[in-house]
């Protein structure tokens, strides 16, 4: 199985650049072919109109065909507001959230836990 990990903000920037250099359709096709697309840091920024349209294109191409994982520190009940436009937010979340497995994690950040494990400070 193939997988592609990308932070959502970076993906949206790549899609915008791809429009400028004529690679937009190719990038969408490549994203549609990946078995598992992992969108990390969902909801860190409000989406603008272009971001919403691009994200809908990516999710529409994958819906019902491939798996998409979204990770976020933002509760899902706030995703609609971050997306913005109510109509596009409904369409995006319909393709992403409905029929999805939802896993809510608790506890310390794994980055904090890992930093404790890798602390090499020694006392003399």
C-alpha positions as CSV (number, residue, x, y, z in Angstrom):
1,X,0.0,0.0,0.0
2,X,1.2,3.5,-0.7
3,X,0.9,6.4,1.8
4,X,1.6,10.1,1.6
5,X,2.0,12.3,4.7
6,X,1.7,16.0,4.5
7,X,0.8,18.9,6.7
8,X,-2.4,20.5,5.5
9,X,-0.9,23.9,5.2
10,X,2.0,22.6,3.1
11,X,-0.4,20.7,0.8
12,X,-2.5,23.8,0.2
13,X,0.6,25.8,-0.6
14,X,1.7,23.0,-3.1
15,X,-1.7,23.0,-4.7
16,X,-1.5,26.8,-5.2
17,X,2.0,26.6,-6.7
18,X,0.9,23.7,-8.9
19,X,-1.7,25.9,-10.5
20,X,0.9,28.5,-11.4
21,X,3.3,26.0,-13.0
22,X,0.7,23.9,-14.8
23,X,1.1,20.8,-12.6
24,X,-2.3,21.1,-10.7
25,X,-4.0,18.3,-12.6
26,X,-1.0,16.0,-12.2
27,X,-0.7,16.7,-8.5
28,X,-4.5,16.0,-8.0
29,X,-4.1,12.8,-10.0
30,X,-1.1,11.7,-7.9
31,X,-3.0,12.5,-4.6
32,X,-6.0,10.5,-5.9
33,X,-3.8,7.4,-6.5
34,X,-2.2,7.2,-3.0
35,X,-3.8,4.5,-0.9
36,X,-3.6,6.4,2.4
37,X,-3.3,10.2,2.4
38,X,-2.4,11.6,5.9
39,X,-3.3,15.3,6.4
40,X,-1.6,16.5,9.5
41,X,-2.3,19.6,11.6
42,X,-5.9,20.0,10.3
43,X,-7.4,23.3,11.5
44,X,-4.2,25.3,12.3
45,X,-5.4,28.1,10.0
46,X,-8.7,29.3,8.6
47,X,-9.1,28.4,4.9
48,X,-9.5,30.9,2.2
49,X,-11.7,30.4,-0.8
50,X,-8.9,28.9,-2.9
51,X,-8.0,26.5,-0.1
52,X,-11.6,25.3,0.3
53,X,-12.0,24.6,-3.4
54,X,-8.6,22.8,-3.6
55,X,-9.4,20.7,-0.5
56,X,-12.8,19.7,-1.9
57,X,-11.1,18.6,-5.1
58,X,-8.6,16.4,-3.3
59,X,-11.3,14.9,-1.0
60,X,-13.8,14.4,-3.9
61,X,-11.2,12.5,-5.9
62,X,-10.5,10.2,-3.0
63,X,-14.0,9.8,-1.5
64,X,-15.2,6.2,-1.5
65,X,-12.0,5.1,-3.3
66,X,-9.0,5.7,-1.0
67,X,-8.4,6.3,2.7
68,X,-7.7,9.7,4.1
69,X,-6.5,10.4,7.7
70,X,-6.8,13.9,9.2
71,X,-5.1,14.7,12.5
72,X,-5.9,17.8,14.5
73,X,-5.6,19.3,17.9
74,X,-8.8,21.1,17.2
75,X,-12.1,19.4,18.2
76,X,-14.1,18.2,15.3
77,X,-17.1,20.4,16.3
78,X,-14.9,23.5,15.4
79,X,-13.8,22.2,11.9
80,X,-16.8,23.8,10.2
81,X,-15.8,27.2,11.4
82,X,-12.2,26.8,10.4
83,X,-13.2,25.8,6.9
84,X,-15.3,28.9,6.5
85,X,-18.0,29.0,3.8
86,X,-20.9,27.0,5.1
87,X,-21.7,25.3,1.8
88,X,-18.2,24.2,1.0
89,X,-17.6,23.3,4.7
90,X,-20.6,20.9,4.5
91,X,-19.3,19.4,1.3
92,X,-15.7,18.9,2.6
93,X,-16.8,17.5,5.9
94,X,-19.4,15.2,4.2
95,X,-16.6,13.6,2.3
96,X,-14.1,13.5,5.2
97,X,-16.1,12.9,8.4
98,X,-19.1,10.8,7.6
99,X,-18.4,7.1,7.6
100,X,-15.1,7.9,9.3
101,X,-13.5,6.3,12.3
102,X,-13.0,8.9,14.9
103,X,-10.3,8.5,17.6
104,X,-9.9,11.0,20.4
105,X,-6.6,10.8,22.1
106,X,-5.9,12.0,25.6
107,X,-2.7,12.6,27.6
108,X,0.6,14.3,27.0
109,X,1.9,15.0,23.6
110,X,4.0,12.2,22.1
111,X,6.7,14.9,21.4
112,X,6.8,15.7,25.1
113,X,7.0,12.1,26.0
114,X,9.8,11.5,23.5
115,X,11.8,14.4,24.7
116,X,11.8,13.0,28.2
117,X,13.0,9.7,26.9
118,X,15.8,11.3,24.9
119,X,17.0,13.7,27.6
120,X,20.7,13.1,27.8
121,X,21.6,15.7,30.5
122,X,23.9,14.2,33.1
123,X,24.9,15.6,36.5
124,X,28.6,15.8,37.3
